[in-house]
Amino acid sequence: MDWENLRHFRGFVATGSLSGAARALGVEHATVARRIAALEAQLALKLVDRRGRRLTLTPDGARIAALAKTMEADAAAISRAAAGSRSELSGEVTISAPPALAAARLVAPLAALRRQHPALAIRLIGEPRSAALALREADIAIRLSRPEAGELTIRKVGVMAFALYATRAYLDDTPEAAWTFIGYDAPLEAAPQQVRLREIAGGRPIAFAASTAEIQFAAARAGAGVAMLPDFLAGDDPALVRVGTEADVFRRDIWLAVHSDMTSAATVRVAIDALGPALSE
């Protein structure tokens, strides 16, 4: 059996469409269709019902899809096992982290690591979601919520403090009772720091919503209102003043997770060692 045919079929099942599979696999729409047809010919089974406007799985297709998912997980496990056994400091290590934290705290130590090990390639992905470590979307995941699922080795590596910041001009011109606030828009409206911001606002409006902490930081510097920002991002900025009391400071734990199969990989170990001091500050 040609594994590539099965892999393209699995991409179709995972994304729900030929076009989605094509984007995920980096191929043309027609390539996915051709690979699925080839798999059907190999198996002498009809896997996809092509009647109607939307392609659906046949009962045989659903059974093969379940087996293909298991094979995909096994293939990822083989990749992790191989990476975990290699001792040389070469190849690639991928770190997933919240965007603001990645830019402000992780770039410098990872750049220093690259200088120390020129054969090591580093991918730093700034994303709010939790990467699927089992599928090797990342080798190391840094998150503000403790991951609960999967065969993971997890440890708390630091604490991130959030406080209220605004420009001196805004504070001088605006009575506290009339403050407006800067916060997240969907889908991060339920983030714990956003919930705490609404509590502090006490009915005063969040009049400027942004999708990232970096945009909120820029909005606060532009005098758009009061923002709850990480201290590492805003604490040393001369344009902003930290306001409120110690009771207004909100803290979140920083967690580092690695798939347990990858803990012995030399590339993962040196990356964790490099990131440790930056995350514990």
C-alpha positions, 0 to 999 in steps of 0.5 A, a space after each residue: 500500500 502506498 502510504 502517501 495515498 493513505 496520508 492524503 485520505 487522512 488529510 481529507 478526513 481531518 479537514 472535511 474537504 479536498 481544499 482543506 486537505 490540499 492547504 494542510 498538505 501543501 498540494 493541489 486540490 486535484 492531487 488530493 482527489 487523485 490520491 484518494 481515488 488511487 487508494 480506493 483502487 488499491 483497496 477495491 473499496 469506495 471510501 468517499 461518496 461523491 454524490 451531492 455537493 459535499 463529499 462524505 465518507 462511506 461506511 467503509 471510508 469511516 472504518 478506514 479513516 479510523 485505522 488511518 488515524 491510528 497509523 498517523 499517531 503511530 508514525 508520529 510516535 516513531 518520529 518522536 522516538 527517533 528524535 528522542 534517541 539522537 544525541 547530536 545537537 543538529 536538526 530542528 527544535 520547535 517551540 510554541 508559546 504565547 506571541 507576546 511572551 515569545 517576542 519579548 522573552 524567548 527570542 534572545 535566549 534562542 538566538 544565543 543558543 543558535 550561536 552556540 550550536 550553528 547546526 541547530 535550526 529553531 522554529 518559534 511559533 507565537 500562537 495562543 492555542 495549545 500545539 498538539 505535541 503528540 503530532 509533533 506540531 511542536 517539541 516544546 509548548 509554553 502555556 499559561 494554562 496547565 495542559 491536562 491531556 496527553 503523555 506529557 512531561 509538565 512543569 511550572 517554570 514561572 509566573 506572569 504578572 499583569 497590571 493596569 497601564 495607561 499614559 500619564 496624559 490619559 490619567 491626568 485628563 480622565 477621572 478614574 470613574 470615567 476610565 475606559 479600558 483596552 482588552 481582548 476581543 473574541 475568542 480571548 474574551 474568556 482569558 483569565 486576565 480579561 475576566 479580571 479586567 472586567 471585574 476591575 472595570 466594574 461596568 466601565 466600558 472596554 472601548 478598545 478591543 484587540 486580538 493580541 497583547 502587542 496591539 493592546 500595548 500599542 493602544 495604551 501607548 496611544 492613549 486609548 485607555 487603561 490596559 491590563 498588560 504583562 509587566 514584562 511588556 509594559 513595565 519598563 516602557 517610559 510612555 506608560 504608568 502602572 496604576 491601581 493597587 497590588 490587589 489589581 495585579 493578576 498573576 498566571 502560572 507559566 507551564 512548559 510541556 514536552 511529550 514524554 517521548 522527547 524528554 531525552 532528545 538533546 535538542 529539546 534539553 538544550 532548548 529548555 535549558 536556554 529558556 529556563 532563566 527567561 521564563 523564571 524571571 
